[in-house]
Amino acid sequence: MRLAHDLTARLDDAIDEVDRLRLLATALPADAAFSHGTAAWVFGAPVALPRRPHVALTPRRVLPQHAGLVVHSRRLVEDDVAAHRSLRLTSGAQTYLDLAPLLTPRDLVAVGDALLRDGHLDVPAPTRRLARAHRVRGVVRARECAALLSPLSMSRPESLMRYWLVTSRLPDPQPQVPIHDRWGRIVAHGDLGFPEWRVLLEYEGRQHADVDQFGRDIDRYSLMGADGWLVLRFANRHLGGPTTVVERTRRALISRGWDPGPG
């Protein structure tokens, strides 16, 4: 699997990373599919593009290697391969399974949420793929996290907060909670919430610093408060671990009448 000098030069001159991968694909065997973090990045999942592209190939007596690639032996069936952005990739379900042993559970949930949200994965797909994954490395983590996935998480921070809450001793939050005006019309959605206790969690990303967005946020929070919601706001500084999100949510729920029970 040698890369010709002229191809290497064209890779260096490629306009963007997807163009580089398309050029690289012309030098790969026909059964090759970009995989792991490379496939996840092309799908738009919240992962960094690996420095060396990951490629899955059908098992061979001698697996081709190249210093510029990470090559994996995979016996892929038709359902395990997808086309996206004119590239041959491992499917959303296969990519999710391949990343399971490499990511923490919280990050695996964030990737799975993104694949679901963007249509690269549907709810039955992980179940079908994992049913064929006996003794595959990472399959236990993949199965545990598959039960937690939701297409309603709109960003990685929302996925992280939801993961910490559903794996805590608190009630499970509802994503994208509708907020109604006095006429019953939906006027906003909360990132995460507990309708029974009227507690909402909102993640404030950098886009919320925009003047127009800030004004819209003020309207949203006023509507939420007028309708009796207690709104907890979180930012990137709170995403280093679960403690702040879980503890503040616990206190807010208790203040609204939730009974944590003994212990």
Summary of the structure (lengths in Angstrom):
residues: 263
radius of gyration: 21.9
end to end distance: 60.7
largest distance: 69.7
contacts: 780
relative contact order: 0.09
helix: 43%
strand: 17%
